[in-house]
């Protein structure tokens, strides 16, 4: 497998530190609200990477943190009149609700910043002892000028870096790019004791501490959104490598931005959408499928039109699966003919097409194309006369590849509304009573709802269709 490494700006052969095992860290959410579609992209992408690595035979230890102490969290908790801890617990639960809907697996470990204060303080002490950090009146800062490789991830020399988004501005800092490791307490804020006074951790230090504690001083893959390259990941590298004297992460992976109707997503523009809101209209699985439909490093445009296209595409893939299951329920057991054996061999070739795409820097767009190619072939090469062995093998492989992408989580029953199920049963009764006019009327009503019925010699096949 080849991975594009942000650190080197090129694709590299993936070789983990320990054969057969992968240590992977991905930045998680700051839990003060429902997560939005921009957050959802890295969660889905790197869940898919983890799935594919496990599918390829690796044992993956995957850590994704929760930032549960932060300026935004303090402000939100104060607005609501609750503690920061109560706010965090509420939105961690909401995270798991949305993550489950998106079929994002739980990490091996989901550590919280507030539960790792000792590990954070240990790293800060190391940095102070080695001369990489200094104390001011309001906290402890990392001295970026002492780390001569600062800027190697973002490819920006230190002299070009200025105070920007989430860079703490303080008159006591030696350089604008210096960042807070520890913030001394302010009135009404949560705090913990330390050698430098009561306070709380800076944003960047928590990830270094949790990587070090749960995965070790050097890991295989560190991932996140493109917006985290600078300053967050740049600062993680600086403080981790300064403290430990070892490379922090061997491969850095970053997904591209999401635009909404070709504009950058922002609350001020009114184009800011939570996953919860979008799922209410399009369903979680459609969101996941949409996020995987483009290469993860490219920017992706989010619009109703594109979501509708993803919904229709996903339904086509599902209809192939449901057709296979329908044929399997009617098929007979017999040996494969020579032609059917050739069909099975052709079907297995789609697995290589799929894997070649995923091995090429996690190209989920091409992997989905392989799945569509497979669906088209299965729709034309497998029929009611095919033996059960051929149908079962085809179905198993088709499901297997879908599972790597995190789709095919629903049965046909799940895709049908209660109203549609009732109408299908009523039409069955009408046909049994030879009331063809009523049966045809019900079929037309179902079609208007997005459910198409096909009468075959083997029985009634149900197709989910997208309404225009």
Beta strands, then each sheet from edge to edge (+ up, - down):
strand 1: 2-5
strand 2: 10-13
strand 3: 21-26
strand 4: 59-64
strand 5: 133-135
strand 6: 139-142
strand 7: 179-184
strand 8: 199-201
strand 9: 219-225
strand 10: 249-255
strand 11: 258-260
strand 12: 263-264
strand 13: 300-302
strand 14: 451-456
strand 15: 459-464
sheet 1: 1+ 2-
sheet 2: 4+ 3+ 9+ 10+
sheet 3: 5+ 6- 7+ 8-
sheet 4: 12+ 11- 13-
sheet 5: 14+ 15-
end
